[in-house]
Amino acid sequence: MTISMNDLNLIAPLLDAVADMGYTVATPIQAKAIPIALAGRDLIGCASTGTGKTAAFLLPILQRLQGRPEGSCRALILSPTRELALQIDEQALALGYHLGLSATAVVGGMEMGPQERALRDGSVIVVATPGRLLDHMRFKYVDLSGVEVLVLDEADRMLDMGFLPDIERILAALPADRQTLLFSATMSPKIRLLAGEILRDPATVT
């Protein structure tokens, strides 16, 4: 059954943004994941790149954070590669255009200075690769105590790339009372173990 973006209980500024981007029909992962995420539940999403999963987690985050004052990180999105993080950041800015929410990409291979300034200014959404985020954490450039939503995107790739120790250090700095969304192309035993440790009564969509 085809589900329109208009059927997903999104607020008007987000519907305007998806219309601006030419989205009219929700992809299967969007149709299943967005209502669950909007309800505030933890979520395991099994979906590969190119299925529309980025909007599936960004739209509920943006709706949740509307009206929040600038000044601290409220949503943290961890990504395995700089390229993917930059793509997510670009989409966050486009989808959040009518809400005026700020997003910052914190990735390696780029100067620390502009990232530091954005973090100190209190970007509401931070999209980061684990290693570079830890660099900023070591210098106390980022405050994660106000994070309400954590996304682990392409979690299987992050584990394959050896990021588990980095992820665990980042998790230790986050509030326990948060919503966690985990997306992975595969559900290996390692992913199931990680999900069992960090998610609370998650819904699962594929």
C-alpha positions in Angstrom: 0.0 0.0 0.0 1.3 3.4 -1.0 1.6 5.9 1.9 1.8 9.6 1.3 4.1 11.8 3.3 0.9 13.7 4.3 -0.3 10.6 6.1 2.6 10.4 8.6 1.5 13.1 11.1 4.3 15.5 10.2 4.0 19.1 11.0 3.5 21.7 8.2 7.1 23.0 8.0 8.4 19.5 7.5 5.7 18.7 4.9 6.8 21.9 3.1 10.4 20.7 3.2 9.7 17.3 1.8 7.6 18.9 -0.9 10.5 21.2 -1.7 12.7 18.2 -2.1 10.2 16.4 -4.3 9.2 13.7 -1.8 5.5 12.8 -2.0 5.3 9.0 -1.3 7.0 7.5 1.8 9.5 4.7 1.2 8.7 1.4 3.1 11.3 2.2 5.8 9.9 5.7 6.2 6.3 4.5 6.4 7.2 2.0 9.1 9.8 3.9 11.1 8.6 7.5 11.2 5.4 6.8 13.3 7.4 4.7 15.8 10.1 7.3 16.1 7.5 10.1 16.4 6.0 8.2 19.3 9.3 8.3 21.1 10.1 4.6 21.1 13.6 3.1 20.6 13.9 1.5 17.1 16.0 -1.0 15.2 15.7 -0.4 11.5 17.2 -2.9 9.1 17.7 -0.9 5.9 20.5 -0.3 3.4 21.7 2.9 1.9 19.4 4.3 -0.8 16.1 3.2 0.9 15.3 6.7 2.4 16.4 5.8 5.9 18.1 9.1 6.5 14.8 11.0 6.2 13.2 8.2 8.3 15.2 9.3 11.3 15.7 13.0 10.5 12.1 13.9 10.2 11.0 12.6 13.6 14.1 14.3 15.2 13.3 17.6 13.6 9.7 17.4 14.7 10.7 16.5 18.2 13.2 19.4 18.4 11.0 22.1 16.9 11.0 25.2 19.1 14.0 24.1 21.2 16.4 27.0 21.9 19.8 26.9 20.3 22.6 26.4 22.8 23.2 22.7 23.2 23.3 19.4 21.3 19.9 17.7 21.4 20.4 15.0 18.8 23.5 13.1 18.0 23.9 11.1 14.8 26.9 8.8 14.5 28.0 7.7 11.1 30.9 5.4 9.9 32.3 7.7 7.2 32.9 11.4 6.5 31.1 11.1 3.2 27.9 9.7 4.8 28.0 12.2 7.7 28.2 15.1 5.3 25.3 13.7 3.3 23.2 13.4 6.5 24.2 16.9 7.6 23.2 18.3 4.2 19.8 16.6 4.4 19.2 17.7 8.0 19.8 21.3 6.9 17.4 20.9 3.9 14.6 19.2 5.9 15.0 21.6 8.8 15.1 24.7 6.6 11.6 25.9 7.6 12.2 25.2 11.3 15.5 27.1 11.5 17.3 24.3 13.3 21.0 24.1 13.1 23.1 21.1 12.2 26.8 20.5 12.2 29.0 17.8 10.7 31.9 16.8 12.9 34.2 14.6 10.8 37.9 13.9 10.2 39.9 15.2 7.3 38.6 18.8 7.9 39.8 21.6 10.1 38.8 21.4 13.8 38.3 25.1 14.2 35.0 25.7 12.4 33.6 22.5 14.0 34.7 23.7 17.4 33.0 27.0 16.9 29.7 25.4 15.8 29.8 23.0 18.8 30.5 25.8 21.2 27.6 27.9 19.7 25.4 24.9 20.5 24.3 23.3 17.3 21.1 21.4 18.0 21.9 18.5 15.7 25.4 17.0 15.5 26.3 14.5 12.8 29.7 12.9 13.6 32.1 10.2 12.9 33.1 8.6 16.2 36.8 9.3 16.1 36.5 13.0 15.4 33.7 13.4 18.0 36.0 11.9 20.6 38.7 14.4 19.6 36.3 17.3 20.4 35.2 15.6 23.6 38.8 15.3 24.8 39.1 19.1 24.4 35.7 19.7 26.1 34.4 21.4 23.0 31.1 19.5 23.0 28.5 19.0 25.7 26.4 15.9 25.2 24.5 16.1 28.5 21.4 17.4 26.8 21.1 14.8 24.1 17.6 13.6 23.7 18.0 11.4 20.6 20.9 9.2 19.5 21.1 7.6 16.1 23.6 4.9 15.1 23.5 4.9 11.3 25.0 2.0 9.4 25.9 0.4 12.7 27.2 -2.8 11.1 29.8 -0.8 9.1 30.8 1.1 12.2 31.5 -2.2 14.0 33.3 -3.7 11.0 35.5 -0.6 11.0 36.5 -1.1 14.6 34.5 1.8 16.1 32.9 -0.2 19.0 35.4 1.1 21.7 34.8 4.7 20.4 31.0 4.2 20.5 31.2 2.9 24.0 33.1 5.9 25.2 30.6 8.2 23.5 27.7 6.3 25.0 29.2 6.8 28.5 28.9 10.6 28.0 25.2 10.5 27.0 22.1 10.7 29.3 20.6 7.3 30.0 17.1 8.8 29.5 17.1 9.2 25.7 15.6 7.8 22.5 17.9 5.6 20.6 17.5 4.7 16.9 19.8 2.0 15.4 20.0 1.4 11.6 21.9 -1.4 10.0 21.9 -3.2 6.7 22.4 -6.5 8.5 21.5 -7.9 11.9 24.6 -9.8 12.8 25.0 -11.2 16.3 27.3 -8.3 17.1 24.6 -5.8 16.2 22.0 -7.7 18.2 24.3 -7.6 21.2 24.9 -3.9 20.9 21.2 -3.2 20.4 20.4 -5.3 23.5 22.8 -3.2 25.5 21.8 0.3 24.5 18.1 0.2 23.4 15.0 0.0 25.6 12.2 -2.2 24.4 12.8 -1.3 20.8 10.5 -1.8 17.9 12.0 -3.5 14.9 11.3 -2.6 11.3 12.8 -4.0 8.1 
